[in-house]
Amino acid sequence: KVLLTGERALQEEVTQVRRAAASTIQGDVKVAAKAAKKLEKLVADFEATAAADARALEKEIVKDVVNIEKEVERDVFGLRRSSDARR
């Protein structure tokens, strides 16, 4: 009888530990899911910002290239004009 009582007590304790573990796991899963959603939002925000920065940088580069091309044209035409004037 003492063994049966001890076994029942042990089974109850194991059941309580199992329930506590299951509860902890469920809580951890919820926390992990929230963290994953937050991370997804951070990644999406980062990607949007990076894309906007890339577009702005591309516009600046195009603007700089156009200005350089204009300056080169002025220099080349200026050289041609000065060489034509010497003749």
N, C-alpha and C positions, 0 to 999 in steps of 0.2 A: 504494500500500500504506500509506503514511503517513497518507493521508486516511482510509482505512478504519479504521485503528487509532485515529485521533483521533475518528472518528465513533462507533466502538464505546465508547470511553472516555466520550464525551459522553452516549451513550445510557444507559450504566451510571450515570453521575452523575445524569441526569434521573430514572432509575428509583429511585435512592436518595432523591432529593429528594421524589419523589412518595410513596414509602413513608413517609418521615418526616412529610410533610404529612398523609397519611391517618391515621397513628398519632396525630399531634397533634390532628387533628379528632375522632377517636374518643375521645381523652381528654377533650377539651373537652365533647363531648356527654355523657359520663358525669358530669362535674362539673356541667354545667348540669342534668342530670336530678336529681342529688342536691339541688342548690340549689332546684329547683322543688318537690321533695317536702318539703323543709324549710320552704319558704315556704307551701306548702299547709297544713302542720301549724300554723305560726304563725298563719295566717289563721283556721283552724278554732278554735284556742285563743282568739284574740281575739274571734271571733264568739260563742263560748260564754260568755266573760267578759262581753262587752257585753250579751248576753241576760240573764245572771244579774243584772248591775247594773241593767238596765232593770226587771226584775221586782221587785227590792228597792226601787228608787226608786218604782215604782208602788204598792207596799204602803205605803211611807212617806207618799206623797201621799194615798192613800185614808184612812190613819189620821189625817193632819192635817185632811183635809176633814171626817171624822166628828167630830173634836174641835171644829172650828170650828162645825159645825152644832149640836152640843150647846151650845156657848157662846152662840150666837145664840139658840137656843131658850130658854135660861135667861134671857138678857137680855130677850127679848120677853115671856116669861111673867112675869118680874119686873116689867117696866113695867106689864103688864096688872094684876097683883095690886096694885101700889102705886096705880094709878089707880082700881081698884075699891075699895080701902080708903079713898080720899079721898071717895068718894061717900057 
